[in-house]
Amino acid sequence: MTTRIYSVRMALLLSFLIAIPPVALADDTELFTTSANPNVLLMLDTTGSMDSSASGTSVGDLDGDGANNTRMDILWKVIYTLLNADLSTPDGTVFASGTLGGARTTSNSWDTGGTCIYAGSTTYNRIRLAGFTTAEWNALPDSGTVVLGSGSVQESLNYTSKGYSSSGGYYYFDFNSRTFANNWSVGNQIVYSFSGSYPNNYPVNHTEAMSDDFRNNLTVGDDNTLLARLGLMTFTTNSSGSTVQINIRNQISSTAPNSPPFAPSYQNIWNSVTQAGARRPPRHCAARRPSSARRTTPARYAGRTSPS
């Protein structure tokens, strides 16, 4: 009898186990299939040390402080490259106009008055410029083609580099040694005109960094590529470097959409990076040491309407 009862119990147990659906083995990738897009807080260092020169290939003077390739210039390029996630290149028009200020022959002889370029066999490799505004000069590419003009007479000049003479106080174009087909005098017009896509998908000078062309190039297409809701905070120090001030620039609210277009927009983020007086905080949190600020702020930031 005992054996029969035991057999019945085993039969019921086996029937129950067979009726249970098999458990599927989870793949690791299932952990990343959530539809929620992450909140990403960008914390930017705007302390005075960011004005220091950096090594490596120069990125230009993006922040407009007059110094090339500072840490802040590199930060600007990195942020724009991040925001321009779809790698699109902006379209725009560049026009710059000035006058001829002089010319240098290949024997290093300068002529800066009257006729400074003579048609024929004399070879030249540099011209001095006048009348270009700083904005126009910054907008000119490092190499390109300008047109010399006087009335109906025109002649193209392909320059290989541009520069500024600190001793002479003038801008100049260098070009491969060449002759000219026409005489050119000091005061004749020099024009650069370009319409189309920029050569790079990131700014290479302050004029481009501040332009509507590059700002408007940040679109919802970048949102759809990066798929991250971005917020921006900066930190700076007082004059002695003893305290840190945390500045809220762009905050992700608790009601911000979880899918593109995001709020704040990527244009909003870039505007905050490039805004005039960006190192003067619009509002701030209590002063903290850098280490604790970087450790505690991100976890307490998302969804807040005011700094703690």
Steps between C-alpha positions, in 0.01 A plus 500: 500500500782735590669435170178574307449835681862595430456418130186711477676796659794473263263486202322817615832678555628410156172612341529835677859552388415413141216755504733785601613697189874497439700801625669692216867575544552879482760643265718782636386733223147500641627727775546776241171481314322755719324775306601772746771738381763589759547833671859614448642784706790691346717661767739750345809648662504879448775581749793720404722203425292438188673802342828308501649397168462134404736282302422313181345612173341843537120523491513879454362777718141387550415695816629829360751585775774569245700185584505190282460145628428565864331236715176694463532498119535122510200472733288701253599272214429185701154626605402601146619167361288322762190709425542465122440127534387446140829652375318743269686794348331841508439710191574868495632801314826675576582838348803709593632810329811709558778667310855430393754648740825395337689209344826315562721356230676167531819696572330636816457849359182678617307767312221665703424809296353571157543209261619211714456214253637524149388282213771298330789296631523623860395225742314558826410276796318721750250786499406730785131559567307802624138578579391152614304494826597249765178308434570485127859392558390223738243384246764450231623141467865421566549459125282595207452730203451877499440736211697819443293761325515849359210612286437231239844339546517193724761238585474196726754418768522160670649550846649211696488651850396813684664674792550811710822696539521611861803720424334670203142486622343366183334188356655324203458216253787270402490322166724300272746717305330641195480784252193713427332588174406853614645786699343536845513799731456563870127554558379262227221273617545145631186288531427155638160344436374153583158339498442135579595250767777577745811283463457357853203380704629684808605865547867589454489862620295727726295647215381155394442390859269798561329490160139410432625259233659268756235560766213420264685191382409338833157350430268223611702274272779521758248413775397190307862396453633556852173415681601666825329777695776745588534743786785743558669627814829687538728554793747776571704617797543825685814711450699300754376163374384401848129453424303367208181642354264266314297673230186356344487578128247255354282282720299192409160545659292214639249554215758508218412271207677166495521488121621753239474791474659531844474792738735669552592477135854443381492858370418614854804313629728657238359848568594459866853394413551800272293764680661833572647508850453125538731502799273739688244269662128575450417314822694274726510233763683519829878501468657155512831335440548361146515136609173505693330709230580247231398212721169623641354739244396262217289274723316797648462699181254330266144622531564781747358846443754682715850434627543343840 
